[in-house]
Amino acid sequence: MKPRRSKNRYSQDFKKKIVQEYIQKNISFPKLAIKYELSNAGMVANWFKDYTIGRKLIPKDERWM
């Protein structure tokens, strides 16, 4: 039997930092996932989608810097 993984919760500031690094430095989702020891690149892609489309992570006045 495999040990159960607990879900990590990441702060909005942490997500914002990673999304901004993706935008500003053009680092791929997989490389960011490795750099920050995230479980998968899809998580970073979802945060990016939220940031650019859903606009959940960044206050309105800070978007599209």
Secondary structure as UniProt FT lines:
FT   HELIX           12..25
FT   HELIX           29..35
FT   TURN            36..37
FT   HELIX           41..49
FT   HELIX           50..54
FT   HELIX           60..62
//
